[in-house]
Amino acid sequence: MMSLSNRYHRPALLEEVLQLFHDVPSGRYLDVTLGGGGHTEAILDLRADLDVVALDRDEDAIEVSSKRLERFQERVCIVRSDMKSYVQAISVQEEAAGSFSAILADLGVSSHHFDEAARGFSFSGHTPLDMRMDKTDELSAIDVVNKYSQTQLIEVLKRGGDVQYAGRIAREVVEHRPIFFTDQLAQIVSDAIPKRALKGRLHPATTVFQAIRIEVNGEFEQLDALLTCSRSLLATSGMLIVISYHSGEDRMVKEFMRDATTDRCSCPPKLPCVCGKTKWAISITRNPLVPSAQEIKDNPRARSAKLRAMRKVELQEGSR
Ligand SMILES: C[S@@+](CC[C@H](N)C(=O)[O-])C[C@H]1O[C@@H](n2cnc3c(N)ncnc32)[C@H](O)[C@@H]1O
């Protein structure tokens, strides 16, 4: 029988994450997406020489994982925060610089968000549109759906879901306002799409709901802040490990890691570098790690996971 914590969320690519953690230096790592605590519990069991600072912006996740990790006592420091606010705040503190032996980000939402109908993430029930990971945030799906202009809605749908027929869907949404419930929005999306395009596809609301969720939670901005701060927060030999479930996020991670692991400095050779485009990490995953067929069978929600990792390196004396 599945444990309560695994019902909350079953961690994706767990074996692959543990394999990488064998090579993380001792010390303290940062888990910016604690969720149900599955990854972090297994990491702390694997490595008695590691402590963790673990974040989540969702109070339900904090409650479940605090219980799950209780036995590790002072090895665990749990903080309720979104990753952007946290990493930006500690990046300016001298003692935080170079202090983390790894940063683990397992992006997106947990299974709990979909399974708990009242959170308004899933289009399969009749619940108020919400989709906030942090229930105290001001912006919710109701605002995006009812207050954004048609042009803004098209942008949201294209950016966060690569949604086909974004123009038609946005027009129908604007015409049917006010829209309060998840199933109401799902029906409007279905009706907006030509019948021939509906056959044999995912429910058309899948990508629309994903795009709105990404907008509500500012997920691209959150990831961007994490990547930007990772260089200063990681210790030498520290690892950055990111699991993403969305092509836009994976592209951001891939490009960031490509830039960090490639020397593109164009400053004159004998002068100090001022462009900052120097290599500061080495890649660990040439290609992203993805779940095995068995993992997808056991946990279909892991199917779109992609893991990329790199390690911060010490710059040679005189190198840039
Ligand atoms: C895929 S789940 C992580 C699962 C976790 N690795 C585990 O083993 O259970 C993502 C979690 O990260 C949280 N989250 C997503 N984006 C976040 C952000 N920007 N800042 C803080 N927490 C975030 C969500 O609330 C959710 O609980």
The ligand as a MOL file (V3000), in Angstrom:
LIG
                    3D

  0  0  0     0  0            999 V3000
M  V30 BEGIN CTAB
M  V30 COUNTS 27 29 0 0 0
M  V30 BEGIN ATOM
M  V30 1 C 7.2310 18.2200 -8.1310 0
M  V30 2 S 6.8930 18.7150 -6.4960 0 CHG=1
M  V30 3 C 8.3970 18.2950 -5.6390 0
M  V30 4 C 8.3400 16.9180 -5.0790 0
M  V30 5 C 9.4810 16.5790 -4.1520 0
M  V30 6 N 10.7460 16.5540 -4.8220 0
M  V30 7 C 9.2060 15.2510 -3.4510 0
M  V30 8 O 10.0880 14.3940 -3.4420 0
M  V30 9 O 8.1000 15.0700 -2.9420 0 CHG=-1
M  V30 10 C 7.0880 20.4410 -6.5640 0
M  V30 11 C 6.9030 21.1430 -5.2260 0
M  V30 12 O 7.5690 22.3690 -5.3060 0
M  V30 13 C 6.7570 23.4080 -4.8590 0
M  V30 14 N 7.1420 24.5580 -5.6640 0
M  V30 15 C 6.9690 24.7270 -6.9920 0
M  V30 16 N 7.4830 25.8850 -7.3910 0
M  V30 17 C 8.0200 26.4650 -6.2800 0
M  V30 18 C 8.7010 27.6840 -6.0500 0
M  V30 19 N 8.9140 28.5460 -7.0350 0
M  V30 20 N 9.1430 27.9570 -4.8150 0
M  V30 21 C 8.9210 27.0650 -3.7900 0
M  V30 22 N 8.2460 25.9100 -3.9490 0
M  V30 23 C 7.8090 25.6040 -5.1900 0
M  V30 24 C 5.3390 22.9500 -5.0710 0
M  V30 25 O 4.4840 23.5590 -4.1210 0
M  V30 26 C 5.4590 21.4430 -4.8800 0
M  V30 27 O 5.2080 21.0920 -3.5410 0
M  V30 END ATOM
M  V30 BEGIN BOND
M  V30 1 1 1 2
M  V30 2 1 2 3
M  V30 3 1 2 10
M  V30 4 1 3 4
M  V30 5 1 4 5
M  V30 6 1 5 6
M  V30 7 1 5 7
M  V30 8 2 7 8
M  V30 9 1 7 9
M  V30 10 1 10 11
M  V30 11 1 11 12
M  V30 12 1 11 26
M  V30 13 1 12 13
M  V30 14 1 13 14
M  V30 15 1 13 24
M  V30 16 1 14 15
M  V30 17 1 14 23
M  V30 18 2 15 16
M  V30 19 1 16 17
M  V30 20 1 17 18
M  V30 21 2 17 23
M  V30 22 1 18 19
M  V30 23 2 18 20
M  V30 24 1 20 21
M  V30 25 2 21 22
M  V30 26 1 22 23
M  V30 27 1 24 25
M  V30 28 1 24 26
M  V30 29 1 26 27
M  V30 END BOND
M  V30 END CTAB
M  END
